[in-house]
Amino acid sequence: MRQSERTKKIIALLGPVLDILEIVDEIESGLHPEIAKLIIKLFNSSNNKHNAQLIFTTYNTNLLDNELFRRPDLFYFQKSEQRHRIIFFVRLQHSAGLPERQSWRTSFY
């Protein structure tokens, strides 16, 4: 099968990106919460020599642990009732009124 030059270029570019970026939907699904926390910690570890990034969704607010994240690392999204658009977005770095060490998991209730 022959690939176009554009396809070859996309494949070549994806290799390095896949080495430094991991996207996981519902990271806690099927895992013990402590294992999910351990995986998250690996991306903040000094062992993360290539500064790989983890992007994940979760319904488990216990993963929003102040010890796991720095404020700029967290984004909060909420979908509309029709579930087709985001109606609320906060980058916690810019969120007014949240003390620096306040538990983020209780901030949205």
Protein Blocks (a to p, Z undefined) as FASTA:
>chain_A
ZZdfklmmmmmmmmmmmmmoccdehklgopafklmmmmmmmmmpmklmnopacddddfbl
klmcfklpcfklpccddddfkopacfbdcdfklmghiafklcfklmmZZ
